[in-house]
Amino acid sequence: MPNTIKLRDEAFAKAARLAGYGSDYALAKAMDVNRSTVTRVLSGDLQPGPAFIGGALVALAPMQFHDLFEVVRGEQ
């Protein structure tokens, strides 16, 4: 199984709240992704992809990758 990226749910939600994003729509607009993408990643139905990760790092600056995401090692 390959390595994957997992969202740090609580840290992400706190950063979005502190940045003033009051809805998934506002956050998605700032991240330049669809609202449904934000909703699906937050619910765990979708793994964060490059557009989501890049958008999150831009919209939630100065947060860094390791603040919002973690690498989950696949089984060897």
C-alpha positions in Angstrom: 0.0 0.0 0.0 1.5 3.4 -0.9 2.0 6.3 1.5 -0.9 8.7 1.7 -1.6 12.2 3.0 -4.2 12.6 5.8 -5.8 15.8 6.9 -5.2 16.9 10.6 -8.9 17.5 11.1 -8.9 19.5 14.3 -5.9 21.7 13.3 -7.4 22.4 9.9 -10.8 23.3 11.4 -9.2 25.6 13.9 -7.0 27.3 11.3 -10.0 27.9 9.1 -12.0 29.3 11.9 -9.2 31.6 13.0 -8.7 32.8 9.4 -12.3 33.9 9.4 -13.8 31.3 7.1 -17.3 30.8 8.4 -18.4 28.2 5.9 -17.1 25.5 3.6 -18.1 27.7 0.7 -16.0 30.6 1.8 -13.1 28.3 2.5 -13.4 26.6 -0.8 -13.5 29.9 -2.6 -10.3 31.0 -0.9 -8.7 27.6 -1.7 -9.9 27.8 -5.4 -11.5 24.3 -5.1 -15.2 23.2 -5.2 -17.2 23.3 -2.0 -18.0 19.7 -2.4 -14.2 18.9 -2.4 -13.8 20.7 1.0 -16.9 18.9 2.4 -15.8 15.5 1.2 -12.2 15.8 2.5 -13.5 17.1 5.9 -15.9 14.2 6.1 -13.2 11.7 5.2 -14.9 10.6 2.0 -12.0 11.9 -0.1 -8.2 12.1 0.5 -6.7 15.5 0.0 -5.1 15.9 -3.4 -2.6 18.4 -4.7 -5.2 21.2 -5.5 -6.7 20.8 -2.0 -3.3 20.8 -0.3 -2.0 23.7 -2.3 -5.2 25.7 -1.7 -5.2 25.1 2.0 -1.6 26.2 2.3 -2.4 29.5 0.5 -5.7 30.2 2.2 -4.5 29.2 5.7 -1.0 30.8 5.5 1.1 31.0 7.6 0.2 27.4 8.4 2.7 24.9 7.0 2.1 21.4 5.5 3.0 19.6 8.7 0.5 21.8 10.6 -2.4 20.7 8.5 -1.5 17.3 7.1 0.4 14.2 8.0 2.0 11.5 5.9 0.6 8.0 6.6 3.1 5.3 5.7 1.8 2.4 3.7 2.4 -1.1 4.6 5.7 -2.5 3.3 
